Amino acid sequence: MSDEMNEFRILSKEDLHDLSGPGTPGVARRIAFEDDGYWFGHAEIATETMSGWHHHDENVTVGYVLKGAFHLEYGPGGRDSTDVRASDYFLMPPWAMHREGNAGDEPCIVLFTRIGHGPLVVPVDGPPSE
């Protein structure tokens, strides 16, 4: 654990930084806090945007939708989908292949915490059909 874990910190939005590595046009992932074993930040998802298929390695992802509707596609062949609406929470297990986006007519803002180890975003071709 880093020395930063022993300090009380407050960040403004100007203090946040972008998630490095693979990303998706129209999805701005911003990091507030991260250390070995956790990540906390948010995503701003533009209208009519859909990410590529990916998973979050062994990280558990929990989230809260602040604004808009967070659209998730998942399951065998990507046939399952749901919209997580403002004021709703969600939990995504490790290795869950999915893609996310915003089919609504207003930007979507989601708070995320990822707990675990390994890469935060692992692009894949898509989920297997079975």
Residue frames relative to the residue before (quaternion, step in Angstrom):
aa qw qx qy qz dx dy dz
M 1.0000 0.0000 0.0000 0.0000 0.00 0.00 0.00
S 0.4509 -0.7137 0.4693 0.2592 3.55 -0.90 0.92
D 0.6508 -0.5074 0.4000 0.3989 3.54 -1.35 0.27
E 0.5664 0.6123 -0.3840 0.3961 3.59 1.16 -0.53
M 0.5908 0.5793 -0.3694 0.4230 3.60 1.16 -0.50
N 0.6829 0.4751 -0.2816 0.4781 3.59 1.21 -0.38
E 0.6443 0.4999 -0.3115 0.4877 3.56 1.30 0.18
F 0.4039 -0.6535 0.5794 0.2722 3.54 -1.16 0.66
R 0.0261 0.8253 -0.5613 0.0558 3.60 -0.69 1.05
I 0.1048 -0.7434 0.6574 0.0644 3.52 -1.20 0.67
L 0.1210 -0.7993 0.5872 0.0406 3.56 -0.89 0.97
S 0.2694 -0.6975 0.6298 0.2104 3.53 -1.21 0.56
K 0.6823 -0.4898 0.3193 0.4388 3.59 -1.17 0.26
E 0.6007 0.5624 -0.3609 0.4389 3.61 1.16 -0.48
D 0.6444 0.5343 -0.3128 0.4487 3.61 1.22 -0.43
L 0.5600 0.6218 -0.3905 0.3837 3.60 1.20 -0.34
H 0.1785 -0.7692 0.5985 0.1349 3.56 -1.25 0.40
D 0.5910 -0.5932 0.4222 0.3471 3.54 -1.24 0.51
L 0.5331 -0.5859 0.5053 0.3424 3.52 -1.23 0.59
S 0.3059 -0.7458 0.5575 0.1986 3.59 -0.79 0.95
G 0.6542 0.5041 -0.3802 0.4163 3.55 -1.21 0.38
P 0.7945 -0.3031 0.1997 0.4868 3.55 -1.27 -0.30
G 0.0216 -0.7968 0.6037 -0.0132 3.52 -1.06 0.78
T 0.3879 -0.6934 0.5568 0.2423 3.52 -1.34 -0.13
P 0.4716 -0.6488 0.5010 0.3250 3.61 -0.83 0.86
G 0.7835 0.3000 -0.2422 0.4873 3.57 -0.91 0.93
V 0.6979 0.3619 -0.2555 0.5628 3.60 1.31 -0.15
A 0.0945 -0.7975 0.5956 0.0149 3.57 -0.47 1.24
R 0.0968 -0.7929 0.6013 0.0195 3.57 -0.42 1.26
R 0.0715 -0.8053 0.5882 -0.0172 3.56 -0.72 1.15
I 0.2743 -0.7784 0.5513 0.1218 3.56 -0.92 0.98
A 0.2274 -0.7489 0.6087 0.1302 3.54 -0.98 0.93
F 0.8066 -0.0402 0.0820 0.5841 3.57 0.71 -1.10
E 0.1311 0.7706 -0.6195 0.0725 3.56 -1.10 0.72
D 0.0876 0.7500 -0.6515 0.0740 3.49 -1.22 0.63
D 0.7248 -0.3895 0.3044 0.4799 3.56 -1.25 -0.08
G 0.8345 0.2104 -0.1703 0.4799 3.57 -0.53 1.16
Y 0.8097 0.1185 -0.1150 0.5631 3.63 1.17 -0.01
W 0.0806 -0.7451 0.6613 0.0325 3.49 -1.39 0.46
F 0.0146 0.7865 -0.6172 0.0133 3.60 -0.96 0.83
G 0.2901 0.7410 -0.5652 0.2175 3.53 -0.89 0.97
H 0.3864 -0.7036 0.5325 0.2684 3.52 -1.19 -0.51
A 0.2518 -0.7248 0.6147 0.1826 3.51 -1.35 0.25
E 0.1731 -0.7222 0.6602 0.1123 3.50 -1.16 0.78
I 0.0983 -0.8220 0.5609 -0.0080 3.55 -0.54 1.22
A 0.3899 -0.7363 0.5127 0.2073 3.55 -0.62 1.18
T 0.6200 -0.5345 0.4121 0.4001 3.57 -1.24 0.39
E 0.8456 0.1530 -0.1412 0.4915 3.53 -1.26 0.60
T 0.4690 0.6478 -0.4450 0.4030 3.56 0.98 0.96
M 0.0027 0.7746 -0.6324 0.0055 3.58 -1.09 0.76
S 0.4004 -0.7108 0.5245 0.2435 3.58 -0.87 0.95
G 0.5499 -0.5388 0.4942 0.4038 3.52 -1.35 -0.02
W 0.6347 -0.5058 0.4064 0.4197 3.56 -1.29 0.21
H 0.1585 0.7780 -0.5917 0.1393 3.56 -0.99 0.86
H 0.1608 -0.7259 0.6425 0.1856 3.53 -1.39 -0.06
H 0.4484 -0.7008 0.4991 0.2424 3.54 -1.31 0.19
D 0.5775 -0.6171 0.3703 0.3854 3.55 1.07 0.89
E 0.7881 -0.3063 0.2124 0.4899 3.61 -0.93 -0.80
N 0.4502 0.6932 -0.4466 0.3427 3.59 1.23 0.28
V 0.3076 -0.6723 0.6403 0.2084 3.53 -1.12 0.79
T 0.1555 -0.7851 0.5945 0.0777 3.58 -0.93 0.89
V 0.0167 -0.7608 0.6487 0.0099 3.55 -0.90 0.96
G 0.0190 -0.8337 0.5507 -0.0369 3.54 -0.98 0.80
Y 0.1915 -0.7359 0.6412 0.1030 3.48 -1.41 0.31
V 0.2890 -0.7624 0.5556 0.1630 3.58 -0.78 1.02
L 0.2717 -0.7823 0.5472 0.1217 3.54 -0.62 1.20
K 0.8110 0.0018 0.0775 0.5799 3.56 0.94 -0.93
G 0.8080 0.2843 -0.2069 0.4727 3.55 -1.09 0.72
A 0.4791 -0.6217 0.5245 0.3300 3.54 -1.28 -0.52
F 0.2582 -0.7612 0.5869 0.0975 3.54 -0.77 1.18
H 0.1762 -0.8111 0.5541 0.0639 3.57 -0.39 1.27
L 0.0708 -0.7946 0.6029 0.0043 3.59 -0.85 1.05
E 0.0810 -0.7449 0.6600 0.0541 3.55 -1.12 0.83
Y 0.1223 0.7940 -0.5709 0.1693 3.58 -0.85 1.00
G 0.6250 0.5768 -0.3894 0.3535 3.58 -1.28 -0.24
P 0.7472 -0.3876 0.2771 0.4633 3.57 -1.31 0.08
G 0.8478 0.0391 -0.0757 0.5234 3.55 -0.71 1.10
G 0.5310 -0.6487 0.3939 0.3768 3.59 1.27 0.20
R 0.3672 0.7792 -0.4463 0.2426 3.57 1.25 0.41
D 0.6664 0.4732 -0.3152 0.4824 3.63 1.15 -0.37
S 0.0614 0.7935 -0.6043 0.0372 3.55 -1.09 0.67
T 0.0056 -0.7795 0.6263 0.0048 3.52 -1.28 0.43
D 0.2802 -0.7055 0.6149 0.2137 3.53 -1.29 0.37
V 0.1942 -0.7437 0.6319 0.0998 3.54 -0.82 1.06
R 0.2259 -0.8322 0.5005 0.0768 3.56 -0.45 1.23
A 0.7143 -0.4260 0.3319 0.4450 3.55 -1.31 0.30
S 0.8087 0.2136 -0.2445 0.4905 3.54 -1.03 1.04
D 0.5918 0.5396 -0.3823 0.4610 3.63 1.25 0.15
Y 0.3052 -0.7200 0.6004 0.1670 3.53 -1.27 0.64
F 0.0446 -0.7845 0.6154 0.0615 3.58 -1.25 0.34
L 0.1829 -0.7364 0.6394 0.1239 3.54 -1.36 0.39
M 0.1115 -0.7767 0.6192 0.0306 3.54 -0.92 0.99
P 0.3737 -0.7524 0.4920 0.2285 3.62 -0.64 1.06
P 0.6562 -0.4814 0.3831 0.4370 3.60 -1.26 0.27
W 0.8478 0.2171 -0.1801 0.4490 3.54 -1.29 0.61
A 0.4380 0.7031 -0.4680 0.3078 3.66 1.19 0.07
M 0.2758 -0.7623 0.5641 0.1570 3.58 -0.50 1.19
H 0.1697 0.7793 -0.5783 0.1715 3.54 -0.85 1.00
R 0.1262 -0.7164 0.6584 0.1934 3.48 -1.39 -0.12
E 0.1993 -0.7958 0.5685 0.0623 3.52 -1.15 0.65
G 0.1062 0.8073 -0.5762 0.0710 3.50 -1.19 0.41
N 0.4058 -0.6632 0.5769 0.2504 3.44 -1.38 -0.41
A 0.1011 -0.8061 0.5825 0.0263 3.56 -0.39 1.25
G 0.5222 0.6726 -0.3878 0.3528 3.58 1.30 -0.06
D 0.5431 -0.6312 0.4566 0.3132 3.53 -1.34 0.00
E 0.6929 0.3450 -0.2949 0.5603 3.58 1.25 0.43
P 0.6065 -0.5527 0.4016 0.4066 3.61 -1.09 0.54
C 0.2949 -0.7331 0.5918 0.1591 3.54 -1.21 0.64
I 0.0757 -0.7798 0.6205 0.0340 3.58 -0.97 0.86
V 0.0305 -0.8060 0.5887 -0.0530 3.55 -0.76 1.16
L 0.2746 -0.7144 0.6184 0.1784 3.58 -1.03 0.87
F 0.0843 -0.8066 0.5849 0.0137 3.58 -0.97 0.91
T 0.0428 -0.7193 0.6878 0.0876 3.49 -1.31 0.53
R 0.0880 -0.7643 0.6365 0.0546 3.56 -0.93 0.89
I 0.0888 -0.7916 0.6045 -0.0067 3.51 -0.87 1.07
G 0.5846 0.5478 -0.4300 0.4162 3.55 -0.74 1.07
H 0.4722 -0.6445 0.5167 0.3078 3.53 -1.25 -0.49
G 0.6150 0.5328 -0.4194 0.4025 3.52 -1.26 0.34
P 0.7235 -0.4284 0.2985 0.4516 3.56 -1.29 0.11
L 0.4961 -0.6684 0.4707 0.2927 3.57 -1.10 0.67
V 0.7866 0.0909 -0.0440 0.6092 3.59 1.10 -0.66
V 0.0291 -0.7814 0.6230 -0.0196 3.58 -0.81 1.08
P 0.2851 -0.7733 0.5393 0.1726 3.64 -0.34 1.20
V 0.0328 -0.7734 0.6330 -0.0003 3.59 -1.11 0.79
D 0.6267 -0.5510 0.3957 0.3834 3.58 -1.27 0.32
G 0.6909 -0.3842 0.2864 0.5414 3.58 1.12 -0.65
P 0.6070 -0.5711 0.3951 0.3863 3.57 -1.21 0.31
P 0.5441 -0.5915 0.4628 0.3740 3.59 -1.13 0.55
S 0.5742 -0.6255 0.4083 0.3352 3.58 -1.16 0.61
E 0.7758 0.2266 -0.1557 0.5679 3.63 1.15 -0.32
